[in-house]
Structures are given as structure tokens and as C-alpha cells.
Amino acid sequence: MSNKCKEYVCIIIMTILQGIFTYEFLGGMPYIAFGILSKVTVSAFFMWVIYGITLYLITQKWVRQNNITVRCCIRTCGFGIIVAIIKEGFDLVVEKSRGLSASVIKIVVTDQITNFVFGILLIVFLFLVVAKRRVSFSKKSVRAPFCTVSAILVGYVAVIGSYLYKIQIETKEYNRTEVEICSLDHYFGMKILDINVWFYVIFYIVFWWFMRRLTKEENEL
């Protein structure tokens, strides 16, 4: 198995494991609640630490092609902790901006947007800063991953739009009360939450592929 294959296999496995852990133990939201010391919050924090460590090691080993030394391992642990702290900061800013009275749909959608943005920034940082790779744009090289990333985002927007449309139809045609509207919001919000984790897991994997192609060097296959 080539180094690039090993890299992709590790990325896919670790990202899927993170998704499974999020779905099974964090209620479908990889959210770190600031200032709240609970089992879920601690679990989410350490999950992001481990994910950050894994991505850093993969970047050093197979993207930058460096040997893994003791010094590198120390930096790796520090990087993982910083990743989790920054994610916690992201979540805090989003929580403050959406307010305490936000609907369930607004909460799960803004959380997902945070996941997308954070994943983009994290992976871009790893390739451009840690791996010190340069952007080498080629339409042929990036077409497939770019179209796949776009399809994931469009698909997610379409799913959210379909649920919002259903709520609008239910509200207008059946003259729902405030309590019933809240129940609909909770029902469809939970349905969105069920799919959120798998959208962002696929997105992270494909965006890694996109950055690999976007920073492809001339001597690479």
C-alpha cells in the first residue's frame, strides 16, 4: 500500500470513528460547552484533541513526509489541545450569537455550519502552514473533489430547505398553534440532527481530498 493510500485510509477511518462517537455519545453534536464541566463536554473536548493529534500526525508523516520524533509527538499533543480549545471558542461565539431562545432547527443548523467552517480552517491550516504546501491550481486536478464538496453542501441545503418547507406547509394549511409549531420545530430539528454528523464526516474526508489535489506537487501521482 502506498503512503498516499495509507494517508487516505487513516483519514477516512479516524473521521468515521469521530462521527460514530459523536452520534452515539454526544447526541449527534460535536459541541464543546464553555464553562460546563460534564461528561459530554469533557468527552467532546478530548475527542477533538485526539482528532487534532491524528490529523497533525498524518500531515507530518504522509503529507510533509517527516519522521515522527519525540519532539514532533510533543508538538502534536500541544496541537491537539489547541484545536479543542479553538473549537470550544467557536462554539461559544456561535452560542452567544444565536441567543438562548433559538429554535431547535436553528441550533442544529448553526452547529453544523460551525463544523463545516471549523473543518475547512483546520484542514487548510494543516496543508498550508504545517505541511508548508503551496496552492497549485489545476482545473483537471481539483474538478472531481470540488464538485463533490459542492454537491455535499448543496445536498445539505436542499435537505434543510425541504424540512423548512414542510413546516411552512403544516403551519399555513392546518393553522397550527404556537405549541404545535414548537413541536414541529423540535421534530424536524431532531431529524436534521440525525443526519448532521454524517454530512460533516463526509465533508471532512472530501475536503481533505480537495486540499490534497489543490496543493498537488508536480512530481506527485
DRENLUM-420451 format. One record per residue (C-alpha): residue number from 1; y, x, z. Coordinates in nm, 2 decimals. Example, Ala and Ser with C-alpha at 12.3 -4.5 7.8 and 13.67 -1.06 7.14 Angstrom:
BEGIN
<atom i="1" v="-0.45" u="1.23" w="0.78"/>
<atom i="2" v="-0.11" u="1.37" w="0.71"/>
// end
This chain:
BEGIN
<atom i="1" v="0.00" u="0.00" w="0.00"/>
<atom i="2" v="0.34" u="0.14" w="-0.10"/>
<atom i="3" v="0.62" u="0.19" w="0.15"/>
<atom i="4" v="0.82" u="-0.10" w="0.00"/>
<atom i="5" v="0.52" u="-0.33" w="0.03"/>
<atom i="6" v="0.49" u="-0.23" w="0.40"/>
<atom i="7" v="0.86" u="-0.30" w="0.45"/>
<atom i="8" v="0.84" u="-0.65" w="0.30"/>
<atom i="9" v="0.52" u="-0.73" w="0.49"/>
<atom i="10" v="0.68" u="-0.63" w="0.82"/>
<atom i="11" v="1.00" u="-0.83" w="0.74"/>
<atom i="12" v="0.80" u="-1.14" w="0.65"/>
<atom i="13" v="0.57" u="-1.12" w="0.95"/>
<atom i="14" v="0.84" u="-1.05" w="1.21"/>
<atom i="15" v="1.07" u="-1.32" w="1.07"/>
<atom i="16" v="0.80" u="-1.58" w="1.06"/>
<atom i="17" v="0.70" u="-1.48" w="1.42"/>
<atom i="18" v="1.06" u="-1.52" w="1.53"/>
<atom i="19" v="1.06" u="-1.86" w="1.36"/>
<atom i="20" v="0.74" u="-1.97" w="1.53"/>
<atom i="21" v="0.87" u="-1.85" w="1.87"/>
<atom i="22" v="1.20" u="-2.04" w="1.81"/>
<atom i="23" v="1.02" u="-2.36" w="1.71"/>
<atom i="24" v="0.76" u="-2.35" w="1.99"/>
<atom i="25" v="0.95" u="-2.21" w="2.29"/>
<atom i="26" v="1.33" u="-2.25" w="2.22"/>
<atom i="27" v="1.33" u="-2.61" w="2.09"/>
<atom i="28" v="1.40" u="-2.51" w="1.73"/>
<atom i="29" v="1.73" u="-2.34" w="1.81"/>
<atom i="30" v="1.76" u="-1.96" w="1.84"/>
<atom i="31" v="2.07" u="-2.02" w="2.06"/>
<atom i="32" v="2.18" u="-1.79" w="2.35"/>
<atom i="33" v="2.37" u="-1.99" w="2.60"/>
<atom i="34" v="2.65" u="-1.78" w="2.75"/>
<atom i="35" v="2.66" u="-1.77" w="3.13"/>
<atom i="36" v="2.35" u="-1.97" w="3.18"/>
<atom i="37" v="2.05" u="-1.79" w="3.33"/>
<atom i="38" v="1.75" u="-1.99" w="3.23"/>
<atom i="39" v="1.40" u="-1.93" w="3.09"/>
<atom i="40" v="1.51" u="-2.05" w="2.75"/>
<atom i="41" v="1.83" u="-1.84" w="2.74"/>
<atom i="42" v="1.65" u="-1.52" w="2.86"/>
<atom i="43" v="1.37" u="-1.58" w="2.61"/>
<atom i="44" v="1.62" u="-1.63" w="2.32"/>
<atom i="45" v="1.81" u="-1.31" w="2.43"/>
<atom i="46" v="1.50" u="-1.09" w="2.43"/>
<atom i="47" v="1.38" u="-1.25" w="2.10"/>
<atom i="48" v="1.70" u="-1.13" w="1.93"/>
<atom i="49" v="1.67" u="-0.79" w="2.10"/>
<atom i="50" v="1.32" u="-0.75" w="1.96"/>
<atom i="51" v="1.42" u="-0.88" w="1.62"/>
<atom i="52" v="1.71" u="-0.64" w="1.61"/>
<atom i="53" v="1.49" u="-0.35" w="1.71"/>
<atom i="54" v="1.24" u="-0.44" w="1.44"/>
<atom i="55" v="1.49" u="-0.46" w="1.16"/>
<atom i="56" v="1.65" u="-0.13" w="1.27"/>
<atom i="57" v="1.31" u="0.05" w="1.27"/>
<atom i="58" v="1.22" u="-0.10" w="0.93"/>
<atom i="59" v="1.56" u="0.01" w="0.79"/>
<atom i="60" v="1.52" u="0.37" w="0.92"/>
<atom i="61" v="1.15" u="0.40" w="0.82"/>
<atom i="62" v="1.14" u="0.25" w="0.48"/>
<atom i="63" v="1.49" u="0.19" w="0.35"/>
<atom i="64" v="1.66" u="0.51" w="0.46"/>
<atom i="65" v="1.32" u="0.69" w="0.48"/>
<atom i="66" v="1.39" u="0.88" w="0.80"/>
<atom i="67" v="1.13" u="0.99" w="1.05"/>
<atom i="68" v="1.11" u="0.79" w="1.37"/>
<atom i="69" v="1.21" u="1.03" w="1.66"/>
<atom i="70" v="1.26" u="0.97" w="2.03"/>
<atom i="71" v="1.64" u="0.98" w="1.97"/>
<atom i="72" v="1.60" u="0.72" w="1.70"/>
<atom i="73" v="1.40" u="0.50" w="1.94"/>
<atom i="74" v="1.68" u="0.52" w="2.20"/>
<atom i="75" v="1.94" u="0.42" w="1.94"/>
<atom i="76" v="1.70" u="0.14" w="1.82"/>
<atom i="77" v="1.68" u="-0.01" w="2.17"/>
<atom i="78" v="2.06" u="0.00" w="2.20"/>
<atom i="79" v="2.10" u="-0.16" w="1.86"/>
<atom i="80" v="1.87" u="-0.45" w="1.96"/>
<atom i="81" v="2.07" u="-0.52" w="2.28"/>
<atom i="82" v="2.39" u="-0.51" w="2.08"/>
<atom i="83" v="2.25" u="-0.76" w="1.83"/>
<atom i="84" v="2.16" u="-1.00" w="2.10"/>
<atom i="85" v="2.50" u="-0.97" w="2.27"/>
<atom i="86" v="2.68" u="-1.03" w="1.94"/>
<atom i="87" v="2.46" u="-1.33" w="1.87"/>
<atom i="88" v="2.55" u="-1.47" w="2.21"/>
<atom i="89" v="2.92" u="-1.42" w="2.13"/>
<atom i="90" v="2.87" u="-1.60" w="1.80"/>
<atom i="91" v="2.70" u="-1.89" w="1.98"/>
<atom i="92" v="2.98" u="-1.91" w="2.24"/>
<atom i="93" v="3.26" u="-1.92" w="1.98"/>
<atom i="94" v="3.07" u="-2.20" w="1.79"/>
<atom i="95" v="3.01" u="-2.40" w="2.11"/>
<atom i="96" v="3.38" u="-2.38" w="2.21"/>
<atom i="97" v="3.50" u="-2.48" w="1.86"/>
<atom i="98" v="3.28" u="-2.79" w="1.82"/>
<atom i="99" v="3.36" u="-2.93" w="2.17"/>
<atom i="100" v="3.14" u="-3.09" w="2.43"/>
<atom i="101" v="3.14" u="-3.44" w="2.27"/>
<atom i="102" v="2.98" u="-3.32" w="1.94"/>
<atom i="103" v="2.71" u="-3.53" w="1.78"/>
<atom i="104" v="2.36" u="-3.41" w="1.77"/>
<atom i="105" v="2.38" u="-3.36" w="1.39"/>
<atom i="106" v="2.70" u="-3.16" w="1.43"/>
<atom i="107" v="2.54" u="-2.94" w="1.69"/>
<atom i="108" v="2.22" u="-2.86" w="1.49"/>
<atom i="109" v="2.41" u="-2.81" w="1.16"/>
<atom i="110" v="2.67" u="-2.58" w="1.32"/>
<atom i="111" v="2.39" u="-2.38" w="1.49"/>
<atom i="112" v="2.22" u="-2.34" w="1.15"/>
<atom i="113" v="2.54" u="-2.23" w="0.98"/>
<atom i="114" v="2.58" u="-1.97" w="1.26"/>
<atom i="115" v="2.22" u="-1.85" w="1.20"/>
<atom i="116" v="2.30" u="-1.81" w="0.82"/>
<atom i="117" v="2.62" u="-1.62" w="0.88"/>
<atom i="118" v="2.48" u="-1.40" w="1.15"/>
<atom i="119" v="2.18" u="-1.31" w="0.94"/>
<atom i="120" v="2.39" u="-1.22" w="0.65"/>
<atom i="121" v="2.62" u="-1.00" w="0.86"/>
<atom i="122" v="2.32" u="-0.83" w="1.03"/>
<atom i="123" v="2.13" u="-0.75" w="0.71"/>
<atom i="124" v="2.44" u="-0.64" w="0.52"/>
<atom i="125" v="2.53" u="-0.40" w="0.82"/>
<atom i="126" v="2.18" u="-0.26" w="0.82"/>
<atom i="127" v="2.18" u="-0.18" w="0.45"/>
<atom i="128" v="2.54" u="-0.06" w="0.41"/>
<atom i="129" v="2.61" u="0.11" w="0.74"/>
<atom i="130" v="2.27" u="0.20" w="0.89"/>
<atom i="131" v="2.09" u="0.29" w="0.57"/>
<atom i="132" v="2.41" u="0.40" w="0.41"/>
<atom i="133" v="2.32" u="0.25" w="0.08"/>
<atom i="134" v="2.57" u="0.17" w="-0.20"/>
<atom i="135" v="2.61" u="-0.15" w="-0.39"/>
<atom i="136" v="2.47" u="-0.10" w="-0.74"/>
<atom i="137" v="2.52" u="-0.44" w="-0.91"/>
<atom i="138" v="2.28" u="-0.53" w="-1.19"/>
<atom i="139" v="2.25" u="-0.89" w="-1.31"/>
<atom i="140" v="1.89" u="-0.84" w="-1.41"/>
<atom i="141" v="1.80" u="-0.69" w="-1.07"/>
<atom i="142" v="1.97" u="-0.95" w="-0.85"/>
<atom i="143" v="1.92" u="-1.26" w="-1.06"/>
<atom i="144" v="1.60" u="-1.37" w="-0.90"/>
<atom i="145" v="1.69" u="-1.32" w="-0.53"/>
<atom i="146" v="2.04" u="-1.45" w="-0.58"/>
<atom i="147" v="1.91" u="-1.77" w="-0.74"/>
<atom i="148" v="1.66" u="-1.81" w="-0.46"/>
<atom i="149" v="1.92" u="-1.77" w="-0.19"/>
<atom i="150" v="2.14" u="-2.02" w="-0.37"/>
<atom i="151" v="1.85" u="-2.27" w="-0.40"/>
<atom i="152" v="1.78" u="-2.24" w="-0.03"/>
<atom i="153" v="2.15" u="-2.31" w="0.06"/>
<atom i="154" v="2.18" u="-2.59" w="-0.19"/>
<atom i="155" v="1.85" u="-2.74" w="-0.07"/>
<atom i="156" v="1.97" u="-2.74" w="0.29"/>
<atom i="157" v="2.30" u="-2.90" w="0.20"/>
<atom i="158" v="2.11" u="-3.17" w="0.00"/>
<atom i="159" v="1.88" u="-3.24" w="0.30"/>
<atom i="160" v="2.18" u="-3.28" w="0.53"/>
<atom i="161" v="2.36" u="-3.49" w="0.28"/>
<atom i="162" v="2.06" u="-3.73" w="0.24"/>
<atom i="163" v="2.04" u="-3.78" w="0.62"/>
<atom i="164" v="2.42" u="-3.84" w="0.65"/>
<atom i="165" v="2.39" u="-4.09" w="0.36"/>
<atom i="166" v="2.11" u="-4.28" w="0.53"/>
<atom i="167" v="2.32" u="-4.31" w="0.85"/>
<atom i="168" v="2.61" u="-4.44" w="0.65"/>
<atom i="169" v="2.39" u="-4.70" w="0.48"/>
<atom i="170" v="2.24" u="-4.81" w="0.81"/>
<atom i="171" v="2.59" u="-4.83" w="0.97"/>
<atom i="172" v="2.76" u="-5.03" w="0.69"/>
<atom i="173" v="2.48" u="-5.26" w="0.58"/>
<atom i="174" v="2.34" u="-5.35" w="0.92"/>
<atom i="175" v="2.67" u="-5.34" w="1.12"/>
<atom i="176" v="2.53" u="-5.12" w="1.39"/>
<atom i="177" v="2.68" u="-5.09" w="1.73"/>
<atom i="178" v="2.80" u="-4.77" w="1.89"/>
<atom i="179" v="2.48" u="-4.73" w="2.08"/>
<atom i="180" v="2.27" u="-4.78" w="1.77"/>
<atom i="181" v="2.48" u="-4.53" w="1.58"/>
<atom i="182" v="2.43" u="-4.27" w="1.86"/>
<atom i="183" v="2.06" u="-4.34" w="1.84"/>
<atom i="184" v="2.06" u="-4.29" w="1.46"/>
<atom i="185" v="2.26" u="-3.96" w="1.51"/>
<atom i="186" v="2.00" u="-3.84" w="1.76"/>
<atom i="187" v="1.71" u="-3.94" w="1.54"/>
<atom i="188" v="1.83" u="-3.77" w="1.23"/>
<atom i="189" v="1.97" u="-3.48" w="1.43"/>
<atom i="190" v="1.62" u="-3.41" w="1.56"/>
<atom i="191" v="1.47" u="-3.44" w="1.21"/>
<atom i="192" v="1.72" u="-3.18" w="1.09"/>
<atom i="193" v="1.64" u="-2.96" w="1.39"/>
<atom i="194" v="1.27" u="-2.96" w="1.29"/>
<atom i="195" v="1.35" u="-2.81" w="0.95"/>
<atom i="196" v="1.63" u="-2.58" w="1.05"/>
<atom i="197" v="1.41" u="-2.29" w="1.17"/>
<atom i="198" v="1.21" u="-2.27" w="0.85"/>
<atom i="199" v="1.52" u="-2.28" w="0.63"/>
<atom i="200" v="1.67" u="-1.98" w="0.82"/>
<atom i="201" v="1.34" u="-1.79" w="0.83"/>
<atom i="202" v="1.30" u="-1.82" w="0.45"/>
<atom i="203" v="1.67" u="-1.74" w="0.41"/>
<atom i="204" v="1.65" u="-1.42" w="0.61"/>
<atom i="205" v="1.35" u="-1.30" w="0.41"/>
<atom i="206" v="1.50" u="-1.38" w="0.07"/>
<atom i="207" v="1.84" u="-1.23" w="0.17"/>
<atom i="208" v="1.67" u="-0.91" w="0.27"/>
<atom i="209" v="1.51" u="-0.91" w="-0.08"/>
<atom i="210" v="1.86" u="-0.97" w="-0.23"/>
<atom i="211" v="2.02" u="-0.68" w="-0.04"/>
<atom i="212" v="1.73" u="-0.45" w="-0.14"/>
<atom i="213" v="1.80" u="-0.54" w="-0.51"/>
<atom i="214" v="2.17" u="-0.52" w="-0.47"/>
<atom i="215" v="2.15" u="-0.17" w="-0.33"/>
<atom i="216" v="1.87" u="-0.05" w="-0.55"/>
<atom i="217" v="1.90" u="0.31" w="-0.65"/>
<atom i="218" v="1.83" u="0.45" w="-1.00"/>
<atom i="219" v="1.50" u="0.62" w="-0.90"/>
<atom i="220" v="1.36" u="0.31" w="-0.73"/>
<atom i="221" v="1.10" u="0.09" w="-0.89"/>
// end
